[in-house]
Structure formats: C-alpha cells, structure tokens
C-alpha cells in the first residue's frame, strides 16, 4: 500500500510505455507464479529480467528489490494486471494483456477503473478529501469536452483535477489560459513558465507559507528548488498520462502541436463510457472488494460489449452482413481483423508512396523538426521517420518494429528485445538502430544492446547481417566500441559485428543522394558500405581514422 504524497494527480510512470509491461509480467508469471512477493523474490525477479533480452539494464545495484517493486507495484499492480497477495499471480486481465489479443481494449478497461484514493493508494488524513477521481476517465472527459488538449494544459491544469467535482473549474481555467496566451507579450515559453510557477505556488501555498519546502531527494529547501521539483513531477505525470492514453488507441497525437484529441472513429466509444461509468471511486477502504472490482474483466462495460452495437460496428468496417448467431468474442475478433486489414492497406499504400519518393519532402521536413526538437516525442518520430527514409532509400524489404495505430501513425517505439528497424536484402540483412541519446549515456544505453540485437538478427535470418547506428551526434565511446567489434571474433555476437555509426546529418545526406540519383539503389550498393567499413577497420591506425573514412564513404555512397 502507498500513500498519496502529492497534491496533484498521480499517474503510473513505470514503465514509461504500457506495452513494456507485457514481457515483464510474462517473466513474473513464468518463474514466480504462486511464490510470495518479498525481498528475495523481488531480487530474483530483477535478475531474471536483466538476464533476458527484453530488459535494458540490470536494475539498481544498490537496491535490486526496489527496482523490482518499481517494475511491478506501479503500473502492473495498480492497473490490476497482477495480484501479489497472498501469492504472486496474473489476473485474467494480465493473462489477456500478454496474450496479444485486443491489447488496447484490455488496457482501456483497466485504465478506466484506476482511481484515487484506493486501497492501493491511501489518502493521508491531512489531505482530507482532496482526492476523489478516476484520473484516466476524467482525462478522456477533458479531451472530449475541449476537442483537443495540449501537453502544457494537461500538465498545468489537468494534474489539478484531483476530484471529479473540480472538472468544470479546470475546463474554465484552461479556457482562460488560452485567452491569456493569445494576448501575451513575449515568448510563449516565458508565458508558460510564469503561469506554471504561479499555479505551483497556489497549489502548495500552505507548504510554502509553513516553510515546508525541502524535497525528498535534496537538502536544498529553497523556494526555487521546491517549485522546480513540483513542476518537474507534474511534467512527468502528464507525460505518462499522454503515453498511456495514446496506447488505448482512443486518441491521436499532434506531434507538432503537442496535443491530444479523440480519434474521430472512436468518438462513439468514448461518448459511451463517459456517459455510463460512475465517476466516484469505489471500495476505497475495502481491499478485497476493490480487488474483485479491479480484476473483473466484464467491467466497465464498453461500447463493443453490446452485441447489437458490435454487429453494427463489424458491418460498418467490413461492409458485409454479419450472422446474428456469431458469438460476442468471435464478433470482436472479426472487428479486430477488419481494422487490422484496413491498417495493413494504409501502410502498404504508405510504402508504395515512399518508394516513389512522393513523401520525400515530408520525410525531410520531419527530420528537420527532429533536429530542431519541436516534436512531442522525438525518439519515436526518429524511429518512424528513419523507417520511412530506409524504405525510400533503397529496394529492400524494410520493417519497423514500432507500434502503429489504426491510421498507420506511430504509437510507441520498438520493444527492448529487437532492432528498431530490420531490412531484408535477400542475400543479407541490416539492422537499423536509432537514438536521441547523447554523450556517455548513449554508450551506456545503446552500446551493448545494439551488438546483441545484431547477433539475434544474424541467428534469426541465418545469413550475414550488418547494422547502422544513427544518432544526432555519435559519442566517442560508441565509435571506439563499434570499431573494436569489427576486429574481434566473438562467438556470443555471431563473429565480427559490423556496426556503422552515422550522425543523423550524414544519414540525411545519404537519403538526399538516393533521391537525386534518379534510380533505386540496389542491395549490392548497400552492402558495399559495410564491406568498406570492414576493410578500413583492418588497416586503420585507430577508431578515429576508421570513423573518418566511414563518414567520407557515406557522404559519397552512390
């Protein structure tokens, strides 16, 4: 059980992407089902997780049990996918989540039940009725009511919606913020910063007046530090909310506008649960009854749970009459298959347009926006846009491992156990890894996993494979590491690992060369740059000479 410590809304921030829960609770189910959740099993769990290929990292060296609790007692437990008392087990919702069937529906159902307070998240006496809300339900209501909501609006005002009876006042404040923004002098960044500070100081007025401004992680009790910390927490929670709402498939994101809106195709479904779900938290002081409610997959009732509505949906999407004797589960399968078929057709059209360079201008503009850091989720957009560029650049079969929504737009990045992009060139394969990480963090987060992903690809395809590693700037440690892998035969990595690090500007130049060439480069031209890299690694005096030669070759690869 946890206590609510903040006077603003709380959203699960671990894992950052809800889809990353899936491989982690699979490990919990496989190795720890029926065991007691204690320090020993927590340490063993994080070790199992670190040994697998789905988890990037090794857990906290200082407190591995804490790392395990961070992974399991936040989103998986809070959203009802696992039950840890009296022993560890996956709930029906957890089993449904890892099955891969109707993941978005399963996630939506559980998000709509998440509430504050609850037996899992107690409200301390000093808050005295501050909380009384189902946060995700009210965030959907905010988006629906306003038509669209920006990240800043969700962060500054949405995080203050701690009770459903505050809804109208929060809407009014957002509308006031928009009016004042229209007349504000100076930069929007300055306007937003002042507004955020004013709101934080108002929320925590009693703490500030009472001198209670020391934060948990710091001895600094200054007002500046206090305000920065509280604002940072609000930003983190708003970001988590954005990502979890997006993963339901009910909302779409404007990357350039940093805003969410209800998908037009999902409007009826959203209207239904906004009008039918009770806004009041339930069983706040009864954990047994709360768990029965949280684990019940039949609640809340969603739009597609009604057979008549479901038949209508299937008919609309497929354009075919549906037999009324079909079971509800089969009807849902039919709807899911039909939506997937439409999405596949959309992506197939995207690929055809990319190969004909119809999207060249948009691809290059998106790269420009990534470099300017004006998009909401730059890492996701870099992964997606690099897939588009690779598709356009040459004649291979290029597959992105990120998750796309029903419109073929990016939802979340690739899982941690695979390359971001896999290219099949017939005689050989290429893994493409991208990152926005800079400095030493780039090497720590990306170095070894990249070589591991390449080794896995080699094993899966049973033929030669190479790798492109793309980042805005390449860290010196990465250059040295990838150079060394060219020259060492490591059985664990399937022999020599030919990984070429490229700065984003260099890769963009390669795409420009392909566009100007007037023909589609063939696989042999792609392979040539990897062969050249291997040759130079044998003769170069050090990694810097090798990297300079590779960069020079990439700038004239055709």
C-alpha positions as CSV (number, residue, x, y, z in Angstrom):
1,X,0.0,0.0,0.0
2,X,1.2,3.5,-0.9
3,X,0.2,6.9,0.5
4,X,-0.6,9.8,-1.8
5,X,2.0,12.4,-1.1
6,X,1.4,15.0,-3.8
7,X,-1.5,17.5,-4.0
8,X,-1.7,16.9,-7.7
9,X,-2.8,13.8,-9.7
10,X,-0.6,10.8,-9.8
11,X,-0.1,8.6,-13.0
12,X,2.0,5.4,-13.3
13,X,5.4,6.3,-14.8
14,X,7.0,2.9,-14.7
15,X,7.2,1.5,-17.2
16,X,7.1,4.6,-19.4
17,X,5.3,2.8,-22.2
18,X,2.5,0.5,-21.1
19,X,3.4,-2.1,-23.7
20,X,6.7,-2.7,-21.9
21,X,4.7,-4.3,-19.1
22,X,4.0,-7.3,-21.3
23,X,7.4,-9.0,-21.3
24,X,8.0,-8.1,-17.7
25,X,4.8,-9.7,-16.3
26,X,5.4,-12.7,-18.6
27,X,8.7,-13.2,-16.6
28,X,6.7,-12.8,-13.4
29,X,4.2,-15.4,-14.5
30,X,6.7,-17.9,-15.8
31,X,9.1,-18.0,-12.9
32,X,7.3,-16.6,-9.9
33,X,3.6,-17.7,-10.1
34,X,2.5,-18.9,-6.6
35,X,5.5,-17.6,-4.8
36,X,5.4,-14.9,-2.0
37,X,6.3,-11.4,-3.1
38,X,9.1,-10.5,-0.8
39,X,12.7,-9.1,-0.9
40,X,14.1,-12.5,-2.0
41,X,11.7,-13.0,-4.9
42,X,12.0,-9.3,-5.8
43,X,15.8,-9.6,-6.2
44,X,15.4,-12.9,-8.1
45,X,12.8,-11.3,-10.4
46,X,15.0,-8.3,-11.4
47,X,17.9,-10.8,-12.0
48,X,15.7,-12.9,-14.3
49,X,14.6,-9.7,-16.1
50,X,18.2,-8.5,-16.5
51,X,19.2,-11.9,-17.9
52,X,16.6,-11.8,-20.6
53,X,16.7,-9.8,-23.9
54,X,13.5,-7.8,-23.1
55,X,15.0,-5.6,-20.4
56,X,17.6,-2.9,-21.0
57,X,19.7,-2.6,-17.8
58,X,20.5,-4.6,-14.8
59,X,18.4,-2.9,-12.1
60,X,19.6,-0.8,-9.2
61,X,23.0,-2.1,-7.9
62,X,22.2,-0.5,-4.5
63,X,18.7,-1.9,-4.2
64,X,17.6,-4.6,-6.6
65,X,14.4,-5.3,-4.7
66,X,13.4,-1.7,-5.1
67,X,14.0,-2.0,-8.9
68,X,11.6,-5.0,-8.9
69,X,8.9,-3.1,-6.9
70,X,9.3,-0.2,-9.3
71,X,8.5,-2.5,-12.3
72,X,5.7,-4.5,-10.7
73,X,3.9,-2.5,-8.0
74,X,3.4,0.6,-10.1
75,X,1.6,0.0,-13.4
76,X,1.1,-3.8,-13.3
77,X,-0.3,-3.9,-9.8
78,X,-2.1,-0.5,-9.8
79,X,-3.9,-1.4,-13.1
80,X,-4.9,-4.8,-11.9
81,X,-2.7,-7.0,-14.2
82,X,-1.0,-8.8,-11.3
83,X,-2.1,-9.8,-7.8
84,X,0.7,-10.0,-5.2
85,X,-1.3,-11.2,-2.2
86,X,-1.3,-13.7,-0.7
87,X,1.0,-15.0,-3.5
88,X,2.0,-13.8,-7.0
89,X,-0.4,-14.5,-9.8
90,X,-1.5,-12.9,-13.0
91,X,-5.1,-11.7,-13.1
92,X,-7.4,-12.5,-16.0
93,X,-6.6,-9.0,-17.3
94,X,-2.9,-9.7,-17.1
95,X,-3.3,-13.0,-19.0
96,X,-5.3,-11.2,-21.6
97,X,-2.7,-8.5,-21.9
98,X,0.2,-10.9,-22.6
99,X,-2.0,-13.0,-25.0
100,X,-1.6,-10.2,-27.5
101,X,-5.4,-10.2,-28.3
102,X,-7.2,-6.9,-28.1
103,X,-4.4,-5.3,-26.1
104,X,-5.9,-1.8,-26.5
105,X,-9.3,-2.9,-25.2
106,X,-7.7,-4.7,-22.2
107,X,-5.6,-1.6,-21.3
108,X,-8.5,0.8,-21.7
109,X,-10.8,-1.3,-19.4
110,X,-8.2,-1.2,-16.7
111,X,-7.3,2.4,-17.0
112,X,-10.9,3.4,-16.7
113,X,-11.0,1.6,-13.3
114,X,-7.8,3.2,-11.9
115,X,-8.9,5.5,-9.0
116,X,-7.5,7.8,-6.3
117,X,-7.8,7.1,-3.5
118,X,-8.0,3.3,-3.3
119,X,-6.8,0.5,-1.0
120,X,-3.6,0.6,-3.1
121,X,-3.2,4.4,-2.8
122,X,-4.4,5.7,0.5
123,X,-5.2,9.4,1.1
124,X,-3.4,10.7,4.2
125,X,-5.5,12.5,6.9
126,X,-4.0,15.9,6.2
127,X,-5.4,15.9,2.6
128,X,-9.0,15.5,4.0
129,X,-11.0,14.6,0.9
130,X,-8.7,16.2,-1.7
131,X,-8.9,13.1,-3.9
132,X,-12.0,11.5,-5.4
133,X,-11.3,10.7,-9.0
134,X,-10.8,8.1,-11.7
135,X,-7.9,10.0,-13.4
136,X,-7.9,8.5,-16.9
137,X,-11.7,8.7,-17.1
138,X,-11.5,12.4,-16.4
139,X,-8.6,13.0,-18.8
140,X,-10.7,11.4,-21.5
141,X,-13.5,13.7,-20.5
142,X,-11.2,16.8,-20.7
143,X,-10.1,15.9,-24.2
144,X,-13.6,15.2,-25.3
145,X,-15.0,18.5,-23.8
146,X,-12.3,20.7,-25.1
147,X,-11.9,19.0,-28.5
148,X,-8.1,19.0,-28.1
149,X,-5.8,19.5,-25.1
150,X,-2.1,20.4,-25.2
151,X,0.6,18.8,-23.1
152,X,1.1,22.1,-21.2
153,X,-2.6,22.4,-20.5
154,X,-2.7,18.8,-19.2
155,X,0.4,19.4,-17.1
156,X,-0.6,22.7,-15.6
157,X,-4.4,22.2,-15.1
158,X,-5.2,18.5,-15.8
159,X,-2.9,17.5,-12.9
160,X,-5.0,19.6,-10.6
161,X,-8.2,17.5,-11.3
162,X,-7.9,15.6,-8.1
163,X,-11.6,15.3,-7.6
164,X,-14.3,14.9,-10.3
165,X,-16.2,17.8,-8.9
166,X,-13.4,20.1,-10.0
167,X,-13.9,19.3,-13.6
168,X,-15.9,22.4,-14.6
169,X,-13.4,24.7,-12.9
170,X,-10.4,23.0,-14.6
171,X,-12.1,23.5,-18.0
172,X,-12.7,27.1,-17.2
173,X,-9.1,27.6,-16.2
174,X,-7.8,26.0,-19.4
175,X,-10.1,28.3,-21.5
176,X,-8.8,31.3,-19.5
177,X,-5.2,30.2,-20.1
178,X,-5.9,30.0,-23.9
179,X,-7.3,33.6,-23.9
180,X,-4.4,35.0,-21.9
181,X,-1.9,33.2,-24.2
182,X,-3.5,34.9,-27.2
183,X,-2.8,38.3,-25.8
184,X,0.5,37.5,-24.0
185,X,3.6,39.6,-24.9
186,X,7.0,38.0,-25.3
187,X,7.7,34.3,-26.0
188,X,5.2,31.5,-25.2
189,X,8.0,29.7,-23.2
190,X,8.2,32.7,-20.8
191,X,4.4,33.0,-20.6
192,X,4.1,29.2,-19.9
193,X,6.9,29.3,-17.3
194,X,5.3,32.2,-15.3
195,X,1.9,30.6,-15.4
196,X,3.2,27.2,-14.3
197,X,5.1,28.8,-11.4
198,X,2.0,30.7,-10.3
199,X,-0.1,27.5,-10.3
200,X,2.5,25.5,-8.3
201,X,2.8,28.2,-5.7
202,X,-1.0,28.3,-5.4
203,X,-1.3,24.6,-5.1
204,X,1.4,24.4,-2.4
205,X,0.7,27.7,-0.7
206,X,0.3,26.1,2.8
207,X,3.6,24.2,2.5
208,X,5.4,27.3,1.3
209,X,3.9,29.6,4.0
210,X,4.8,26.9,6.6
211,X,8.4,26.6,5.4
212,X,7.9,23.0,4.4
213,X,9.8,23.2,1.1
214,X,12.5,20.6,1.4
215,X,12.1,17.9,-1.2
216,X,12.7,14.2,-0.5
217,X,15.8,13.9,-2.8
218,X,17.6,17.1,-1.7
219,X,18.7,19.0,1.3
220,X,18.0,22.2,-0.6
221,X,14.9,23.8,1.0
222,X,14.8,26.9,-1.2
223,X,11.6,28.0,-2.8
224,X,13.2,27.8,-6.3
225,X,14.2,24.1,-5.8
226,X,10.8,23.3,-4.4
227,X,8.9,24.9,-7.3
228,X,11.2,23.3,-9.9
229,X,10.7,19.8,-8.3
230,X,6.9,20.1,-8.1
231,X,6.7,21.4,-11.7
232,X,9.0,18.5,-12.9
233,X,6.8,16.0,-11.2
234,X,3.7,17.4,-12.9
235,X,5.6,17.2,-16.2
236,X,6.5,13.5,-15.6
237,X,2.9,12.6,-14.7
238,X,1.5,14.5,-17.7
239,X,3.9,12.7,-20.0
240,X,2.9,9.3,-18.5
241,X,-0.8,10.2,-18.9
242,X,-0.2,11.1,-22.6
243,X,1.5,7.8,-23.3
244,X,-1.0,5.6,-21.6
245,X,-4.0,7.3,-23.1
246,X,-2.3,7.0,-26.6
247,X,-1.8,3.3,-26.1
248,X,-5.5,2.7,-25.8
249,X,-6.0,3.7,-29.5
250,X,-8.8,6.1,-28.5
251,X,-6.8,9.3,-29.0
252,X,-4.4,10.6,-31.6
253,X,-1.5,12.9,-31.1
254,X,-0.3,16.0,-32.9
255,X,3.5,15.8,-32.7
256,X,4.0,19.4,-33.8
257,X,1.1,20.7,-31.7
258,X,2.0,18.6,-28.7
259,X,-1.7,17.8,-28.2
260,X,-4.2,15.0,-27.9
261,X,-7.7,14.7,-29.5
262,X,-10.2,11.9,-29.7
263,X,-9.9,9.8,-32.9
264,X,-13.0,10.6,-35.0
265,X,-13.6,6.8,-35.5
266,X,-13.6,6.3,-31.7
267,X,-15.9,9.1,-30.7
268,X,-18.9,7.0,-30.2
269,X,-16.9,4.6,-28.0
270,X,-15.6,7.4,-25.8
271,X,-19.0,9.1,-25.5
272,X,-20.4,5.7,-24.3
273,X,-18.0,5.2,-21.4
274,X,-18.1,8.9,-20.5
275,X,-21.8,8.7,-20.1
276,X,-22.0,5.3,-18.5
277,X,-19.2,4.9,-16.0
278,X,-19.7,6.2,-12.4
279,X,-17.2,8.9,-11.7
280,X,-17.0,8.1,-8.0
281,X,-14.2,5.9,-6.6
282,X,-15.4,2.6,-5.1
283,X,-14.4,0.3,-2.2
284,X,-11.8,2.8,-1.0
285,X,-11.5,1.1,2.4
286,X,-12.2,-2.5,1.4
287,X,-9.2,-4.1,-0.4
288,X,-10.9,-7.5,-1.0
289,X,-14.0,-5.9,-2.7
290,X,-11.8,-3.4,-4.6
291,X,-9.7,-6.3,-6.0
292,X,-12.8,-8.1,-7.1
293,X,-13.9,-5.0,-8.9
294,X,-10.4,-4.3,-10.4
295,X,-9.9,-7.8,-11.6
296,X,-13.3,-8.2,-13.1
297,X,-12.9,-8.2,-16.9
298,X,-16.6,-7.6,-17.5
299,X,-16.4,-4.1,-16.1
300,X,-16.6,-1.4,-17.0
301,X,-19.0,-2.2,-19.9
302,X,-17.5,-0.8,-23.2
303,X,-19.4,0.2,-26.3
304,X,-18.3,-3.0,-28.1
305,X,-19.6,-5.3,-25.3
306,X,-23.2,-4.9,-26.6
307,X,-23.9,-7.4,-29.4
308,X,-26.2,-5.1,-31.4
309,X,-23.6,-2.3,-31.4
310,X,-20.8,-4.8,-32.1
311,X,-22.7,-6.2,-35.1
312,X,-23.2,-2.7,-36.4
313,X,-19.5,-1.9,-36.0
314,X,-18.4,-5.1,-37.8
315,X,-20.9,-4.4,-40.6
316,X,-19.7,-0.8,-41.0
317,X,-16.0,-1.7,-41.0
318,X,-16.3,-4.8,-43.3
319,X,-19.2,-3.7,-45.4
320,X,-20.7,-7.1,-45.1
321,X,-23.7,-8.5,-43.3
322,X,-23.0,-10.4,-40.1
323,X,-24.7,-13.5,-38.9
324,X,-26.6,-12.7,-35.6
325,X,-25.6,-16.2,-34.4
326,X,-21.9,-15.2,-34.1
327,X,-20.6,-15.2,-30.5
328,X,-19.5,-11.9,-29.0
329,X,-15.9,-13.0,-28.8
330,X,-15.9,-14.0,-32.5
331,X,-17.5,-10.7,-33.5
332,X,-14.7,-8.9,-31.6
333,X,-12.2,-11.0,-33.4
334,X,-13.8,-10.1,-36.8
335,X,-13.8,-6.4,-35.9
336,X,-10.1,-6.6,-34.9
337,X,-9.2,-8.5,-38.0
338,X,-11.1,-6.0,-40.2
339,X,-9.4,-3.0,-38.6
340,X,-6.0,-4.7,-38.9
341,X,-6.7,-5.3,-42.6
342,X,-7.5,-1.7,-43.2
343,X,-4.4,-0.6,-41.3
344,X,-2.3,-3.0,-43.4
345,X,-3.7,-1.5,-46.6
346,X,-2.9,2.0,-45.3
347,X,0.7,1.0,-44.5
348,X,1.1,-0.8,-47.9
349,X,0.0,2.5,-49.6
350,X,2.5,4.5,-47.4
351,X,5.3,2.1,-48.5
352,X,4.3,2.5,-52.2
353,X,4.3,6.3,-51.9
354,X,7.7,6.2,-50.1
355,X,9.3,4.1,-52.8
356,X,8.1,6.5,-55.4
357,X,9.5,9.4,-53.4
358,X,6.1,11.0,-53.0
359,X,6.7,11.6,-49.3
360,X,10.3,12.8,-49.8
361,X,9.5,16.4,-48.8
362,X,7.6,15.3,-45.6
363,X,10.4,12.9,-44.6
364,X,13.0,15.6,-44.9
365,X,10.8,18.2,-43.1
366,X,10.2,15.7,-40.3
367,X,14.0,15.2,-39.9
368,X,14.3,19.0,-39.7
369,X,11.7,19.1,-37.0
370,X,13.5,16.3,-35.1
371,X,16.8,18.3,-35.2
372,X,15.0,21.4,-34.0
373,X,13.4,19.5,-31.2
374,X,9.9,20.8,-31.9
375,X,8.1,17.4,-31.9
376,X,6.4,16.0,-28.8
377,X,8.1,12.5,-28.9
378,X,11.4,13.0,-30.9
379,X,12.7,9.4,-30.2
380,X,9.5,7.8,-31.5
381,X,9.5,10.1,-34.6
382,X,13.2,9.5,-35.3
383,X,12.5,5.8,-35.3
384,X,9.4,6.1,-37.6
385,X,11.0,8.6,-39.9
386,X,14.1,6.6,-40.3
387,X,12.0,3.6,-41.3
388,X,10.3,5.9,-43.9
389,X,13.7,7.0,-45.1
390,X,15.1,3.5,-45.4
391,X,12.0,2.4,-47.3
392,X,12.5,5.3,-49.7
393,X,16.3,5.0,-49.9
394,X,16.7,1.5,-51.4
395,X,15.0,-1.6,-52.7
396,X,15.0,-3.8,-49.6
397,X,12.0,-5.1,-47.6
398,X,12.1,-2.7,-44.7
399,X,10.1,-3.4,-41.5
400,X,9.8,-1.2,-38.4
401,X,9.3,-2.8,-35.1
402,X,7.4,0.2,-33.6
403,X,3.7,0.0,-32.9
404,X,1.4,1.9,-35.4
405,X,-2.2,3.0,-34.7
406,X,-5.2,2.2,-37.0
407,X,-4.2,5.1,-39.3
408,X,-0.6,3.9,-39.7
409,X,0.8,6.6,-37.4
410,X,3.4,5.8,-34.7
411,X,2.2,5.0,-31.2
412,X,5.3,3.6,-29.4
413,X,8.9,2.6,-30.0
414,X,10.2,-0.9,-30.5
415,X,10.3,-3.3,-27.6
416,X,13.7,-3.7,-26.0
417,X,14.5,-7.2,-27.4
418,X,14.8,-6.3,-31.1
419,X,16.3,-3.8,-33.5
420,X,14.3,-0.7,-34.3
421,X,14.2,-1.5,-38.0
422,X,15.0,-4.7,-39.9
423,X,15.9,-4.6,-43.6
424,X,15.9,-7.8,-45.7
425,X,18.1,-7.5,-48.9
426,X,17.8,-11.1,-49.9
427,X,21.4,-12.3,-49.5
428,X,21.9,-10.3,-46.3
429,X,20.1,-8.3,-43.6
430,X,20.6,-4.9,-42.0
431,X,19.5,-3.9,-38.5
432,X,19.0,-0.1,-38.0
433,X,19.2,1.3,-34.5
434,X,18.4,5.0,-33.8
435,X,18.7,7.0,-30.6
436,X,18.3,10.6,-29.4
437,X,20.7,9.9,-26.5
438,X,23.9,11.9,-26.4
439,X,27.2,11.8,-24.5
440,X,28.2,8.9,-22.3
441,X,24.6,8.0,-21.8
442,X,24.5,7.0,-25.4
443,X,27.2,4.4,-24.9
444,X,25.7,3.1,-21.7
445,X,22.2,2.7,-23.0
446,X,22.9,1.7,-26.6
447,X,26.3,0.1,-27.0
448,X,26.0,-3.5,-25.9
449,X,22.2,-3.8,-26.8
450,X,22.9,-2.8,-30.4
451,X,25.5,-5.6,-30.8
452,X,23.2,-8.0,-29.0
453,X,20.3,-7.1,-31.4
454,X,22.5,-7.6,-34.4
455,X,23.6,-11.0,-33.1
456,X,20.0,-12.0,-32.6
457,X,19.1,-10.9,-36.2
458,X,22.0,-13.0,-37.6
459,X,20.7,-16.0,-35.8
460,X,17.1,-15.5,-36.9
461,X,17.8,-15.0,-40.6
462,X,20.7,-17.5,-40.9
463,X,22.8,-15.2,-43.1
464,X,25.1,-12.2,-43.0
465,X,23.8,-9.2,-41.2
466,X,25.1,-5.7,-40.6
467,X,23.9,-2.6,-38.6
468,X,23.5,1.1,-39.0
469,X,23.6,3.1,-35.8
470,X,22.1,6.6,-36.2
471,X,22.1,9.5,-33.7
472,X,22.2,13.3,-33.8
473,X,25.8,13.0,-32.6
474,X,27.9,9.9,-32.1
475,X,29.7,9.5,-28.7
476,X,33.4,8.7,-28.8
477,X,32.9,5.6,-26.7
478,X,30.4,4.3,-29.2
479,X,32.9,4.9,-32.0
480,X,35.6,3.0,-30.2
481,X,33.3,0.1,-29.2
482,X,31.9,-0.4,-32.7
483,X,35.4,-0.2,-34.2
484,X,36.6,-2.9,-31.8
485,X,33.7,-5.2,-32.7
486,X,34.9,-5.1,-36.3
487,X,38.2,-6.6,-35.4
488,X,37.3,-9.2,-32.8
489,X,35.7,-12.6,-33.4
490,X,33.1,-13.0,-30.6
491,X,31.0,-16.2,-30.7
492,X,28.3,-14.7,-28.5
493,X,27.8,-12.0,-31.1
494,X,28.0,-14.4,-34.1
495,X,31.6,-13.4,-35.0
496,X,32.6,-10.0,-36.1
497,X,30.0,-7.3,-35.7
498,X,29.9,-4.7,-38.5
499,X,28.1,-1.8,-36.9
500,X,28.5,1.6,-38.6
501,X,27.8,4.7,-36.5
502,X,26.3,7.6,-38.5
503,X,25.4,11.1,-37.5
504,X,21.9,12.0,-38.4
505,X,23.0,14.7,-40.8
506,X,25.2,12.1,-42.7
507,X,22.3,9.7,-43.0
508,X,20.1,12.5,-44.2
509,X,22.7,13.3,-46.9
510,X,22.6,9.6,-47.9
511,X,18.8,9.9,-48.4
512,X,19.4,13.1,-50.5
513,X,21.9,11.2,-52.7
514,X,19.4,8.4,-53.3
515,X,16.7,11.0,-54.2
516,X,19.0,12.8,-56.7
517,X,20.3,9.6,-58.2
518,X,17.2,9.1,-60.3
519,X,17.2,5.3,-59.7
520,X,16.6,3.0,-56.8
521,X,20.0,1.8,-55.3
522,X,20.4,-2.0,-55.3
523,X,21.3,-4.2,-52.4
524,X,24.9,-4.6,-53.6
525,X,25.4,-0.8,-53.3
526,X,24.0,-1.0,-49.7
527,X,26.4,-3.9,-48.9
528,X,29.4,-2.1,-50.3
529,X,29.5,0.4,-47.4
530,X,29.6,-2.4,-44.9
531,X,32.4,-4.2,-46.8
532,X,34.3,-1.0,-46.9
533,X,33.9,-0.5,-43.2
534,X,35.3,-4.0,-42.5
535,X,38.3,-3.3,-44.8
536,X,39.1,0.0,-43.2
537,X,38.9,-1.5,-39.7
538,X,41.7,-3.9,-40.6
539,X,44.0,-1.1,-41.8
540,X,43.1,2.0,-39.8
541,X,45.6,3.0,-37.1
542,X,42.7,3.7,-34.6
543,X,39.0,4.2,-34.3
544,X,39.2,7.9,-35.3
545,X,40.8,7.2,-38.6
546,X,38.3,4.4,-39.3
547,X,35.3,6.6,-38.4
548,X,36.6,9.5,-40.6
549,X,36.9,7.0,-43.6
550,X,33.4,5.7,-43.0
551,X,31.9,9.1,-42.8
552,X,33.6,10.1,-46.0
553,X,32.3,7.0,-47.7
554,X,28.7,7.6,-46.5
555,X,28.8,11.1,-47.9
556,X,29.5,9.6,-51.4
557,X,27.9,6.2,-51.0
558,X,26.5,6.1,-54.6
